[in-house]
Amino acid sequence: MKKSLPQMLSEEIGLSPYQFQRLAKRAPDTYKHYVIEKRNGGDRWIAQPAVETKHIQRWLINNVLSSLPVHQAAMAYKVGSSIALNAELHSKNSYLAKFDFTNFFNSIKYHNIVNFFTENFGEIFDKLDIANMARIVCVREVGAGLCLS
C-alpha cells in the first residue's frame, strides 16, 4: 500500500498530517514580498517563503523532485556545478547569447504545476497529494492568482 504525502512527512520530518494540511492550505500566502534593485537598473520582485513552507519545499526537492532528469544544458541544477565551471564551458566560444525572460516565473500557473506533477508523479501520489504539492511550491502574487515561486 502506498503512503500519502502527509504520512511520509509525518514519518520523515515529524510533521503531523493535520499540520501538513494546514500548512499546504496556506502555503501560497506565507511569502514575504519585497523588491530589490537589479545591478543594471530596474527592480526585481522577490517572494521569500516562510520557514515552514521552505522546510517542506526542501523535503519535496530532496525526496520527490530530485528524481526528475535534468537537461544537460541546465547547469544551475547539477550537483557540483558552479558559475566558474559554466563560464569555462563557454570560454572558447566566439559568441555568447544571454537571455533574461520577462515575467518567466509569473507565467507559470498553479494548473501548469498540477499537470506537470500529475504527468510525472501520478502513479506515486493521488490527486490531493498532487494538489497539495503544487500549493507548497506556488506563491500567490499580490492581487493575482497562484504562480510558481
SULUR-V468133 format. One record per backbone hydrogen bond with DSSP energy under -1.0 kcal/mol. CO is the residue of the C=O (numbers start at 1). NH is the residue of the N-H. E is the energy in kcal/mol with one decimal. If there is no record, write none. Layout:
co->CO nh->NH e->E
co->CO nh->NH e->E
This chain:
co->4 nh->8 e->-2.3
co->5 nh->9 e->-2.5
co->6 nh->10 e->-2.0
co->7 nh->11 e->-2.3
co->8 nh->12 e->-2.6
co->9 nh->13 e->-2.3
co->9 nh->15 e->-1.5
co->16 nh->20 e->-2.8
co->17 nh->21 e->-2.5
co->18 nh->22 e->-2.2
co->19 nh->23 e->-2.7
co->20 nh->24 e->-3.4
co->21 nh->25 e->-2.1
co->22 nh->26 e->-1.4
co->23 nh->27 e->-1.5
co->26 nh->29 e->-1.9
co->27 nh->30 e->-2.0
co->28 nh->140 e->-2.9
co->32 nh->48 e->-2.9
co->34 nh->46 e->-3.3
co->36 nh->44 e->-3.3
co->38 nh->41 e->-1.5
co->42 nh->38 e->-2.5
co->44 nh->36 e->-2.4
co->46 nh->34 e->-2.2
co->48 nh->32 e->-2.9
co->50 nh->54 e->-2.7
co->51 nh->55 e->-2.3
co->52 nh->56 e->-1.6
co->53 nh->57 e->-2.4
co->54 nh->58 e->-2.6
co->55 nh->59 e->-1.6
co->56 nh->60 e->-2.6
co->57 nh->61 e->-2.6
co->58 nh->62 e->-2.7
co->59 nh->63 e->-2.5
co->60 nh->64 e->-2.2
co->60 nh->65 e->-2.6
co->61 nh->66 e->-1.6
co->64 nh->67 e->-1.5
co->65 nh->68 e->-2.0
co->71 nh->74 e->-1.8
co->73 nh->75 e->-1.6
co->74 nh->77 e->-1.1
co->75 nh->78 e->-1.6
co->78 nh->81 e->-1.9
co->82 nh->86 e->-2.3
co->83 nh->87 e->-2.6
co->84 nh->88 e->-2.5
co->85 nh->89 e->-2.0
co->90 nh->93 e->-1.6
co->101 nh->104 e->-1.1
co->103 nh->107 e->-1.1
co->105 nh->108 e->-1.2
co->108 nh->148 e->-1.4
co->109 nh->113 e->-1.6
co->110 nh->114 e->-2.6
co->111 nh->115 e->-2.4
co->112 nh->116 e->-2.2
co->113 nh->117 e->-3.1
co->114 nh->118 e->-2.6
co->115 nh->119 e->-2.4
co->116 nh->120 e->-2.2
co->117 nh->121 e->-3.3
co->118 nh->122 e->-1.6
co->121 nh->124 e->-1.4
co->121 nh->125 e->-2.9
co->126 nh->130 e->-2.3
co->127 nh->131 e->-2.5
co->128 nh->132 e->-2.5
co->129 nh->133 e->-2.7
co->130 nh->134 e->-2.4
co->131 nh->135 e->-2.0
co->132 nh->136 e->-2.2
co->133 nh->137 e->-1.6
co->137 nh->149 e->-2.1
co->139 nh->147 e->-2.7
co->141 nh->144 e->-2.1
co->145 nh->141 e->-1.9
co->146 nh->110 e->-1.1
co->147 nh->139 e->-3.6
